[in-house]
């Protein structure tokens, strides 16, 4: 029973990581640094909460999150692909923009600077796997990385994404529309991360200011720690979620200060980047504007 | 600076400000207010009275340090996203040093000690990505982002478990070494947080310019930033430049922590400079990594964030967060574009 509880809680925490990390893998494999995941998530969370509140339908909320995530991602794509702005700077700006816009519209729509009113979510109350099974976003979270793996390694589009991320000039020379593939990859990465945000807002039945609380960066950490492939990223997400679950379980026992458990994803990522356990090699064209 | 580089440097920020003003208009109108009235209030509340101006100076002081920190890294072709935690680490180490000092030492005597302590705190945080980059090629952007979370969690633990005053979230006050506030000299500044640390910021900007443009080390640093391979071939030890640049960058950001700890509250409190590290990126970007530009950009962003508080009665202050992001986006996208445009127009003019 207790083991089951632990696993279901881990899954519950892992879902937003899995969704956002799928966006991270997709974007980075296409050669665009996924620094904006946090912003896409936050934007998605707000859109989901606002529209679910206004319409009473969590499904419409999810659709709105997809639109919001895609819009933010396209701002990033236009800035980095069309205008060749620096990916790091624009990624950070996207995060600041999402923070600002969600705060502004929180005031405008709900007259609050902290949270929205209660919004309808998906059915299923209580804890455990049974409650999770009612939430379609959980199912999407479970299948998203395997599906992405299939797309990346088994379909022509996936081959194009990887080619564009490794060697855009070579991809262009064999007729791959580099720019279009990059736009599509970034737009979908924004939508996937926004789904993660929508899950948070609908699961907690409200939007609160800054509610993503660094989860987008944990997803980015999982992308890198998982060595830019869906399987590795998925395992990393589960590992990070298990650590967080453990931290929640240990609260009050003072076994380990919670701050040290919080650090785990970030420390592991730095260790992986430093190549202490094997070398992790990013996509070759990551961060570079394509010269098509 | 000749006319060409001046055009290339000034055009993007101007474009960015115009765009931000347009976006600001839309946001203000969506809240049912008049843009003219809001902008007038914003200017009056910041540059129009001594208290507001003092607050602008206080915020600009921290932003100058983080802007210089990010700018130094960028001059070496390195992106220090870690200023956020480096400011905090600098402030924390300085506050702990202040706890350990005996009372009654003149401020001027302990100042070098505090600068050293703050530089040490920020410098250690900066050295980690520096060494990892130089030794293993680990990307400094990711390492500094991850380190932000690690360091802030560590400081949170140290403060809450080791050194806080019971029932508060801050450390005990410094025993000695607190700097004077500007209001002690000019009474009109009364109530504002502006303090003598602003002099340190001006000195830091001057030293930054001297180091970068007048010393051999600074030349090497810029060479690595422009063309690492060429620098390597010319005999520059690139790895050494990389870790030194990131360490010094962290140290500069760390000294920025003194603005709060030594000049304003005289203790370390969590989140005392939250956001200053990320805005430092904006400041360096708009200031084009030039010391003078960084000071001006720091004043600009300080005006915006203080202005947000002033206009909060009419429109949500959160509007300013949006405008700051728009400025960054616009500058980042227009820098390469402006360069291309100016080159094309020059080519057509030449033929």
Interface residues (C-beta under 8 A of the other chain):
Chain A: X33 X35 X75 X78 X79 X83 X84 X85 X86 X88 X89 X90 X92 X93 X94 X96 X97 X99 X100 X101 X103 X104 X106 X107 X108 X113 X214 X217 X220 X221 X224 X257 X259 X260 X262 X263 X266 X267 X269 X270 X273 X274 X275 X282
Chain B: X27 X30 X31 X79 X81 X128 X132 X135 X136 X137 X138 X139 X141 X142 X143 X145 X146 X147 X149 X150 X153 X154 X156 X157 X161 X278 X281 X285 X316 X318 X319 X320 X321 X322 X323 X324 X325 X326 X328 X329 X332 X333 X334 X335 X336 X337
